[in-house]
Amino acid sequence: MVSPPTRYLVFFQYFGTKYSGVVETPNDQAVVGVQNYLEKAAQKLKPVVPIKFHISSRTDAGVHALCNSAHLDIQRAPGKPAFNEKQLVCGLNYHLKPEPIRILNAHRVTSSFHARFSALSRTYVYRLLLGCAHYSEIPVFERDLCWAPVGGYLNVPAMQYAAQFLLGTHDFSTFRSLNSDTPFQSPIRTILQADIRPSSGFLSHHYEHRGLEFWELKFRSRSFLYRQVRRMVGALVAVGQGKLTPHHIKELLEIKDSRAFPPNAMAPASGLFLKSVEY
């Protein structure tokens, strides 16, 4: 007799630079998604039915995750007990090496649980590096992990003031890129947190004499629109560079038109991290 499948919620992290994003792509592409590797590793656990990861939060090519999540169902052969959480974590990580993807932990959940729709909020962090006059001055250990805007200096207090206009419930049409989901998605979102704070760099205490400054922009919401965080960051950096005033952020919200977003202002993917998914 075949036992029913067991559903798990897994939390995982990845260095996004080498992937096409988190979601699955055709395997014959030169660059594929993180999900391709997760499911390939899961198949080596010899399930009765192929395992599908239902990802909670989509991330683009080049975006990293300190912690993303997904649910999956595993049906084992007759007579084999369900994996316990530790077995599942160890088994998946064994088959994921040498990819820069790691399963952090796993939890058994009910069959009605859904990683995407059960999430209460998601938190993203964007890392900025100030003090670099040229991209060649970015420390090699920070390559692909931050954005060093041209000019090297930003008016951070103006950015912090401008970020407050993003808080609360708004129509974020101006702050989303268009994709195939756009006609079916409401542009209304509620930003619960929009902070800009000093941060630390990797091994930065070894090159303090260079005068580099790291800052983190943190955003929390139940969900975000396509590329919304990168567009919000880009607009705030434009404020820091003096290209926009803080009140321009309020005006962009009120326009409610993605075509009104300043050209070439979207922040690059490399500085963006999905920090956590809260349940």
N, C-alpha and C positions, 0 to 999 in steps of 0.2 A: 504493500500500500504506500502510495506517494504522500509524503507529509506536505502540508501547505507551506508556501514560501514564508520566509521570515524577513520583515522589513527593518532596515537599519538607517539611521541618520549618521552620516560621516562628515567630519570636518577635515579639510585638507588645505594645504598651501602650495604655492608654486611661484617660480621665477618666470615671469611671462614672456621674456624677450624672444625666446625661440619658438613660440607657439602662435597659431593663427587666432588665438583667443581661447576661451575655456570650452566653448561648445564644440561638439563633434563636427568633423568635416569628412568628405570622402577620403578614404585611406590612400588613394593614388595621388593626392596632392603632395607637393614638395614639403610644405609646412602644414601640419595638422593641429587639431585642437587638443587641449589637456584631456578632455573627455575621451578621446581616442585611446590615450595611454591608460587612463583609469579602467576603461572597459576591457582593454587587452589584458591588463593585469588581473582583472576579476575573472576572466575566462579561464585563467590558469588555476583557479580554485575548483575547477571541474563541477560547475553547477549543472543541473538537469536542463535548465532553460537559460538561454543567453541573458546576461545581466545588463541592465540598462541603468545608467546614472541619471537621475532627474536633478539637474543643477538648480540651486536656489537663485544664483545671481550671475547673470551673463557679464563677462568681461571681454574687452576687445583685445586684438593683437597687441602685444607689448605691455599690457596692464598686468600687474602682479596681484597676488592674494596672500596676505598674512593668514587669512582664514576665510575660505569659502565653504559651502556645504552642499550636500546632495543626499537624496534618499535612494535606496536600491533594494530590490527584493532578491533573495537568494533561496533557491529551491535545491536541496541536496538529494543525492541518490537515496533510495529506500534503505532504512536502517542506519543512516548517518545522522547524528544529531546536528542541530543548528550550531553555527559557529558562535562562540562567545565573543564579546567585544574585543578582547585582547588578541584572540586568534585572528580575527578579521583584520585588525590594524597591522599586525605583524606579517600576515600573509600578503596583503596588498602591497605593503612597503617593500617586501622581499622581491616581488615581481615588478615593482616600479623602478628599481635601481637600473641604470645610473641616471634616470631622469631627475631634473630639479623639481620634483613633485613629491610631497609627503602627506600621508594620512596622519592627522594629529590625534584623533580619537573617534570612537564609534559608540552609538547607543541603539539598543533595540527600541523600536517604536511601534505603535499600533498600525494596522493596515490602512487606517484612514488618514494617517499623517502624510503631509506633503511638504517637502523641503522649501518649495517656493511660496506656496500660498499660506503656510502656517507661520511664516516668518513675521515677527512684530516690527523689526527695523533692520536697516543695514547701515554700516558706518564705513565711509571711505576716507582715506588720508592721502593728501597730495603733498609731495616733498619738493620744496624750492631751495635752490642754492644761490645765495647772493655773494657778490665779491669777485666774480669771474668776469673779466673784461672780454674774454674770448673763450669759446668752448674748449680749446686745448688746455685751459687751466683747470678744468674739472678733474678732481682726483680720480685716478684710474679705478679705484675701488668703488667709486660712486657712478661709474658709467652705466647708463640704462636704468638708474635707480632714482633719478631726480631730474629737475629741469632748472637750468641756469639761464634765465632770460637775458637777452642781449642788453648790454649796458652795465650789468652787474649790480645796479642799485635800484631799490624800490622804496616808495613811501609807504611803509607798512601801516602806520596809523590811519592813513586814508583808506587803505584796503580793509582794515578792520571795521572802520565806520561803514564802508560800502557793503560789507558782508551782512550787516544787520538788516538791510533791505530784502535779503533773500529769505530771512526767517519767516516762518508762518506758512499759511496756505495761499498759493498763487496759481495762476495759469502760467506755466513755464514754457509756452510755445516758442518764445524767442531763444530759449536756452536748450533746445533739443535739435539734434541732427535728424534729418528725415530718413526713414528706412521703411521696409515693407510693413512693419507693425503700426506705423504712424496713423493711418486712417482708422484703426480699431482701438487706439489707446487714448484715454482722456489725458489732456496736458496738465490737469490739476494735480499738484503734489504739495505735500506739507514738509517743509524743512524744519526739523526739530533742533538741529545744532549747526552752526556755521562759525567755527573758531579759527583764528590764525595765531599760532603760538611759536616761540622759538623751539628749536629741536637740536638734536645732535647728529653728527655724521658718523659714518663708519670709520673708526680709528682717528677721528678728527683731532683728538688731543695730541696726536703726533705731528700735526701741522698747524697748530694754533697760530704760529707766527705769520701765516698767510692771510689772516683776517677774513676767512670765509665764514659765512653765516648760513645756517640751515633753519628753515621755517616749515611748519606743517599747517596745512589747511585741512580742517576736519569737518565733514558733513555727515549728518545722520538724518535718515528719512525712512519711512516704511518701504518706499521704492523710489527709483529714479528713472527718468526718461533716457532714451538713447543718447549717450555722450553728454548728458546734462552736467555731470561733475566737471568734465574737462572744459566745457564752455563757461561754466561759472568761474572756474579757476582762471581761464584765459581773460575773461572780462575783468576780474579783480586785479590781475597782473597789469592789464592796460590802465587801470586806475592808479596802481603803484608807479607806473611809468609816466603818468601825467597825460596819457592819450585820452582818457575818459575822466570825468569827475565822479565822485561817489553817487551823486544824484542821477547820473546816466544809468546806473544799475536799475534804479526805480523806473526810469523811463523805458528801458528795454523790457522790463516785466510788463509794463502797461501796454506796449505796442502789440504783444502777443503774436509775433510773426517771425519765424525762424530766419527769413530773408533779411531782417533788420539787424541780425547779429553782425558785429564788426568783422570784415573779411580778415582771414588769416589770424584770428585771435584765439582760436581753440588751443588749449594747452596740449602738448604732446603726451602720448600714452605712457612714456617711460617713468614719469614721476608718480603715477597713480597706483594706489594699493587699496584693494578691498580689505579693510581691517577686520571686520567681524559681521556675522549675521546673528541677530538676537531672536530667541524664541521665548 
